[in-house]
């Protein structure tokens, strides 16, 4: 029995290790320079302490400071990111076992198919590389660690009527998630979604309110803090002033549809996708909006007959709300926003696979799914893992990353400018000049590219 209990987590940890072993060769990239390399506030613990109350995401910055001062260099940053992802994979597996029928209590390999597949996809899907291999993508994976930990403590507290878990441990982990990344505000809503599946319709709302009182009080305090804190207020104020509300909504529909497509189009992952803010409603955006609404309606409708699939779909939309809804964004879509949201889709896939496997395992069944579903899961994991390894290679240098980006975003001026700067830092002067000129051809008013080209042209 112990072997069965530990076989799943052991296999998942091995999958994470194999998929991300080559991530340790990754370099600092893009936002890493702004938030880590060129940011003195995370270069010592005293500097971090001085600015902790003034800036954003203090717990996240503390981990940067600890890594920076550890003496382990880039290896330490990657080790931290990889460890967090491995821990999140185990949490996803345990939570999936609680949700998928038969996964938590029933022994045997067949009962483990659904939860294991959901966690395996979470572990090795290449879309996760932006939250794992990209160092500053840690903001999402570290927040997810505390978020999933809070949900796990809550689930255990409900099962055992453990007041310490419900009123202390789970809320404390929620607070840590908020201090890491403000998008953790969705947790109380996620707890309600969890109750809608695990409660079986038997739990009364007053009882749920008592269980979750600390979480909702903490959420209220957090929202009030965000509103009065100058850094948050200035950031959000500038965001809302930057775009027309209608165009912003259209852009977020486009962004959400793009992110959903990345779960399948694993060969076109891109750190800087070419998604310009739309000027108005187009047939393509209308079709994307209809697709998203249909998927959302399917999630709501599935809550009775296929509650786990419904939970997964609604989880996906819930976790895109803070980043792809009404708040205007300079970058319409970032793949790391799928890190936590993607579990919902993986869970729905795992639940479906578990049903097929269980049906094929029944005596007299004509569907040999108990054999081919696990085999298909292994093949899918190998395929996803291969793409993850390939994607990790793009992070080995700035030149490699931006060459990959330019291939996928050939009409985006910023991608060409960043590639030019990577070439410049690597001593490839002629290639740098060509990239800057291409950026200016695409956007004549791109001041940064013009300044970079002028600086390079002045060099002897």
C-alpha positions in Angstrom: 0.0 0.0 0.0 2.9 2.4 0.9 4.5 1.7 -2.5 1.3 2.7 -4.3 0.9 5.8 -2.2 4.4 7.0 -3.0 4.7 5.8 -6.5 2.7 8.7 -8.0 4.7 11.5 -6.3 8.0 9.8 -7.0 7.2 9.5 -10.7 6.0 13.1 -10.9 9.2 14.4 -9.2 11.2 12.3 -11.7 9.3 13.9 -14.5 10.0 17.4 -13.2 13.7 16.5 -12.9 13.9 15.2 -16.4 11.9 18.0 -17.9 13.8 20.8 -16.2 17.4 19.4 -15.8 18.6 21.6 -18.7 16.9 24.7 -17.3 19.9 25.2 -15.0 21.9 26.5 -18.0 19.4 29.4 -18.4 20.6 33.0 -18.2 19.0 36.1 -16.8 16.4 37.4 -19.3 14.2 40.4 -20.1 12.4 41.5 -16.8 15.1 39.7 -14.8 17.3 42.7 -15.2 14.8 45.2 -14.0 13.6 43.2 -11.0 16.8 41.4 -10.0 20.1 42.2 -11.7 19.8 46.0 -11.9 17.6 46.3 -8.8 19.8 47.2 -5.7 16.9 46.7 -3.3 17.3 42.9 -3.7 21.0 42.7 -3.5 21.2 42.6 0.3 18.8 41.8 3.1 19.2 45.2 4.6 18.3 46.9 1.3 15.2 44.6 1.0 14.1 45.5 4.5 14.5 49.2 3.8 12.1 49.0 0.8 9.8 46.2 1.9 6.9 48.5 3.0 7.2 50.8 0.0 7.3 48.5 -3.0 5.2 45.7 -4.5 5.4 41.9 -3.7 7.7 42.0 -0.7 7.9 38.2 -0.1 8.8 37.6 -3.7 11.6 40.2 -3.5 12.8 38.6 -0.3 13.4 35.3 -2.2 15.3 37.3 -4.8 17.5 38.8 -2.1 18.1 35.4 -0.4 19.2 34.0 -3.8 21.3 37.0 -4.6 23.2 36.8 -1.3 23.5 33.0 -1.2 26.6 32.9 -3.3 25.1 30.2 -5.6 24.6 32.6 -8.5 22.3 31.6 -11.3 22.3 28.0 -10.1 20.6 29.0 -6.8 17.9 30.9 -8.7 17.1 28.0 -10.9 17.3 25.5 -8.0 14.7 27.5 -6.1 12.4 27.8 -9.1 12.7 24.1 -9.9 12.0 23.1 -6.3 8.9 25.2 -6.1 7.6 23.7 -9.3 8.2 20.2 -7.9 6.4 21.1 -4.7 3.5 22.5 -6.7 3.2 19.4 -8.8 2.9 17.3 -5.6 0.2 19.7 -4.3 -1.7 19.5 -7.6 -1.5 15.7 -7.4 -2.9 15.6 -3.9 -5.7 18.0 -4.7 -6.6 16.1 -7.9 -6.9 12.9 -5.8 -9.4 14.6 -3.6 -11.5 15.8 -6.5 -11.5 13.0 -9.0 -13.8 10.1 -7.9 -11.9 7.1 -6.7 -8.6 9.0 -6.7 -8.4 9.7 -3.0 -9.5 6.4 -1.4 -9.5 3.6 -3.9 -6.3 1.7 -4.2 -4.8 0.5 -7.5 -3.3 1.9 -10.6 -6.7 2.4 -12.3 -7.9 4.8 -9.6 -4.7 6.9 -10.0 -5.0 7.5 -13.7 -7.0 10.7 -13.6 -5.2 12.5 -10.7 -1.8 11.3 -12.0 -2.4 12.5 -15.5 -3.7 15.9 -14.3 -0.5 16.4 -12.2 1.8 15.0 -14.9 0.5 17.5 -17.4 1.0 20.3 -14.9 4.5 19.0 -14.3 5.8 18.7 -17.9 3.6 20.9 -20.1 6.0 23.3 -21.8 3.8 26.3 -21.2 5.0 26.2 -17.6 8.6 27.1 -18.6 7.8 30.8 -18.4 7.0 30.4 -14.7 9.9 28.0 -14.0 12.9 28.5 -16.3 12.3 32.3 -16.7 13.6 33.4 -13.3 11.3 36.3 -12.7 8.4 34.1 -13.7 8.8 32.9 -10.2 6.2 35.4 -9.1 3.5 33.1 -10.4 4.9 29.7 -9.3 5.8 30.9 -5.8 2.4 32.5 -5.4 0.9 29.2 -6.6 2.8 27.3 -3.9 1.2 29.3 -1.1 -2.2 29.4 -2.9 -2.3 25.6 -3.4 -1.0 25.1 0.1 -3.8 27.2 1.5 -6.4 25.3 -0.5 -4.9 22.0 0.7 -5.0 23.1 4.3 -8.6 24.2 3.9 -9.6 20.9 2.3 -8.0 18.9 5.1 -9.5 21.2 7.7 -13.0 20.5 6.2 -12.5 16.8 6.3 -11.2 16.7 9.9 -13.1 19.7 11.2 -9.7 21.1 12.1 -10.1 24.7 13.3 -6.4 25.4 13.3 -6.2 24.4 9.6 -9.3 26.4 8.7 -8.8 29.5 10.7 -5.0 29.8 11.0 -2.9 27.7 8.6 -5.0 28.2 5.5 -5.5 32.0 6.0 -1.7 32.4 6.9 -0.8 30.7 3.6 -3.3 32.9 1.8 -1.5 36.0 3.3 1.8 34.7 2.1 0.4 34.3 -1.4 -0.9 37.8 -1.4 2.5 39.1 -0.3 4.0 37.3 -3.2 1.6 38.3 -6.0 -1.6 40.2 -5.7 -3.5 38.0 -8.1 -3.9 35.6 -5.2 -7.1 37.6 -4.4 -9.1 34.9 -6.2 -8.5 32.3 -3.4 -11.8 32.9 -1.4 -13.7 32.4 -4.7 -11.7 29.3 -5.3 -12.7 27.9 -1.9 -16.4 28.4 -2.8 -15.8 26.6 -6.1 -14.1 23.8 -4.2 -17.1 23.5 -1.8 -19.4 23.4 -4.8 -17.8 20.1 -5.9 -16.7 18.4 -2.7 -19.7 19.4 -0.6 -22.1 17.5 -2.9 -24.7 20.1 -2.3 -25.1 19.0 1.3 -23.2 21.8 3.0 -25.2 24.7 4.2 -24.1 28.3 3.4 -23.9 29.4 7.1 -21.4 26.6 7.7 -19.3 27.5 4.7 -19.4 31.2 5.8 -17.9 30.1 9.2 -15.2 28.1 7.6 -14.1 30.8 5.3 -14.7 33.9 7.5 -10.9 34.4 8.0 -10.2 34.2 4.3 -12.9 36.8 3.4 -11.8 39.1 6.1 -8.2 38.9 4.9 -9.4 39.5 1.4 -11.2 42.7 2.5 -8.1 44.0 4.3 -5.9 43.2 1.3 -8.2 45.0 -1.2 -8.3 48.0 1.1 -4.5 47.9 1.4 -4.1 47.8 -2.4 -6.4 50.8 -2.7 -4.4 53.0 -0.3 -0.9 51.8 -1.0 0.8 54.4 -3.3 2.7 51.9 -5.4 -0.4 49.8 -6.2 -2.7 52.8 -6.7 -0.2 54.5 -9.1 0.3 51.3 -11.1 -3.4 50.6 -11.5 -4.3 54.2 -12.1 -1.7 54.4 -14.9 -3.0 51.2 -16.4 -6.7 52.4 -16.6 -5.6 55.7 -18.0 -3.6 54.1 -20.8 -6.3 52.5 -22.8 -10.0 52.9 -23.8 -12.1 50.5 -21.7 -13.8 48.9 -24.7 -10.5 48.3 -26.6 -9.1 46.9 -23.4 -11.9 44.4 -23.1 -11.4 43.3 -26.7 -7.7 43.0 -26.1 -8.3 40.8 -23.0 -10.7 38.5 -25.0 -7.9 38.2 -27.6 -5.4 37.5 -24.8 -7.5 34.9 -23.1 -8.2 33.0 -26.3 -4.4 33.2 -27.2 -3.5 31.7 -23.8 -6.1 28.9 -24.2 -4.6 28.0 -27.5 -1.1 27.7 -26.0 -2.2 24.6 -24.2 -2.4 22.8 -27.6 0.0 24.9 -29.7 3.1 23.9 -27.6 5.4 24.4 -30.6 4.6 28.2 -30.7 5.4 29.3 -27.2 6.6 32.9 -27.2 7.8 35.2 -24.4 6.7 38.3 -26.4 3.7 37.4 -28.6 2.6 39.9 -31.3 -0.8 40.8 -29.9 -1.4 44.5 -30.6 -4.4 46.3 -28.9 -7.3 45.9 -31.3 -8.9 49.1 -32.6 -12.4 47.7 -32.7 -14.4 44.5 -32.8 -13.3 42.2 -35.6 -14.8 38.8 -36.8 -11.8 37.1 -35.3 -12.2 38.6 -31.9 -16.0 38.0 -32.0 -15.3 34.3 -32.7 -12.8 34.2 -29.9 -15.3 35.7 -27.5 -17.9 33.2 -28.6 -15.5 30.4 -28.0 -14.7 31.6 -24.5 -18.3 32.1 -23.6 -19.2 28.7 -24.9 -16.5 27.1 -22.8 -17.6 29.0 -19.8 -21.2 28.0 -20.3 -20.0 24.3 -20.7 -18.2 24.6 -17.4 -21.3 25.9 -15.6 -23.6 23.3 -17.2 -21.2 20.4 -16.4 -21.3 21.1 -12.7 -24.1 18.5 -12.1 -23.3 15.6 -14.4 -19.5 16.1 -14.6 -18.6 18.2 -11.6 -14.8 17.8 -11.8 -14.7 18.9 -15.4 -17.0 21.8 -14.5 -14.7 22.7 -11.7 -11.7 22.6 -13.9 -13.2 24.9 -16.6 -14.4 27.4 -14.0 -11.0 27.3 -12.3 -9.4 28.2 -15.6 -11.5 31.3 -16.0 -11.3 32.3 -12.3 -7.5 32.4 -12.5 -7.5 34.5 -15.7 -9.7 37.1 -14.2 -7.0 39.2 -12.5 -4.8 39.3 -15.6 -7.2 39.0 -18.5 -10.4 40.7 -17.7 -11.1 44.5 -17.3 -7.6 45.7 -16.1 -5.7 47.2 -19.1 -2.4 45.6 -19.8 0.7 46.7 -21.8 1.4 43.0 -22.6 -1.9 41.5 -23.5 -0.9 37.9 -22.7 1.9 36.2 -20.8 2.2 32.5 -20.7 3.1 32.4 -17.1 -0.5 33.4 -16.3 -1.5 29.8 -17.3 0.6 28.3 -14.6 -2.2 28.0 -12.1 -5.1 28.4 -14.5 -3.9 25.5 -16.6 -4.4 23.0 -13.8 -8.2 23.4 -14.4 -7.9 22.2 -18.0 -5.4 19.4 -17.0 -7.9 18.4 -14.3 -10.8 18.1 -16.7 -8.6 16.0 -19.1 -7.5 13.8 -16.2 -11.0 13.3 -15.0 -12.1 12.2 -18.5 -9.2 9.9 -18.8 -9.9 8.4 -15.4 -13.5 7.6 -16.4 -12.3 5.9 -19.6 -9.8 3.9 -17.7 -12.3 2.8 -15.1 -14.9 1.9 -17.7 -12.3 -0.2 -19.5 -11.4 -2.0 -16.3 -14.9 -3.3 -15.6 -15.6 -6.9 -16.1 -17.1 -7.6 -19.6 -16.2 -4.2 -20.9 -15.6 -3.9 -24.6 -13.5 -0.8 -24.2 -9.9 -1.7 -23.4 -9.3 1.8 -22.0 -7.7 0.5 -18.9 -4.7 -0.4 -21.0 -4.5 2.3 -23.7 -5.4 5.3 -21.5 -2.3 5.0 -19.2 -0.2 4.3 -22.3 -1.5 7.4 -24.1 -0.8 9.4 -20.9 2.8 8.3 -20.9 3.2 9.1 -24.6 1.6 12.5 -24.0 4.0 13.2 -21.1 7.0 12.2 -23.2 5.9 14.5 -26.0 5.2 17.4 -23.6 8.5 16.8 -21.8 10.3 16.9 -25.1 8.9 20.3 -25.9 9.7 21.5 -22.4 13.3 20.5 -22.8 13.4 22.2 -26.2 11.8 25.4 -24.8 14.3 25.4 -21.9 17.1 25.7 -24.5 15.7 29.0 -25.7 16.5 30.5 -22.3 20.2 29.5 -22.4 21.2 33.0 -23.6 19.5 36.3 -24.5 20.4 35.7 -28.2 18.8 32.3 -28.2 15.6 33.6 -26.6 15.1 36.6 -28.8 16.0 34.7 -32.0 13.2 32.3 -31.0 10.9 35.2 -30.3 11.6 37.0 -33.6 10.8 33.8 -35.5 7.3 33.8 -34.0 6.8 37.6 -33.8 8.5 38.9 -37.0 6.4 42.0 -37.1 7.0 43.1 -33.5 9.5 46.0 -33.2 10.2 45.3 -29.5 11.3 41.8 -30.3 13.8 43.0 -32.9 15.1 45.7 -30.6 15.7 43.2 -27.8 17.4 40.8 -30.2 19.6 43.7 -31.4 20.5 44.5 -27.8 21.3 40.8 -27.2 23.6 40.8 -30.2 25.2 44.0 -29.0 26.0 42.6 -25.6 27.5 39.5 -27.3 29.8 41.6 -29.5 27.8 40.9 -32.8 27.8 44.5 -33.9 26.6 44.1 -37.5 23.7 41.8 -36.5 22.8 44.3 -33.8 22.6 47.2 -36.3 20.5 45.1 -38.6 18.0 44.2 -35.8 17.7 47.8 -34.7 17.1 48.9 -38.3 14.4 46.3 -38.6 12.8 47.5 -35.4 12.7 51.0 -36.8 11.3 49.9 -40.1 8.4 48.3 -38.2 8.0 51.3 -35.9 9.6 54.5 -37.0 8.8 56.2 -33.7 10.4 53.5 -31.5 12.7 55.7 -29.4 14.5 52.9 -27.6 15.6 51.2 -30.9 16.7 54.6 -32.3 18.7 55.4 -29.2 20.3 51.9 -29.3 21.2 52.3 -32.9 22.7 55.8 -32.4 24.8 54.6 -29.5 26.1 51.6 -31.4 26.8 53.8 -34.5 28.9 56.2 -32.4 31.1 53.4 -31.1 34.5 53.1 -32.8 
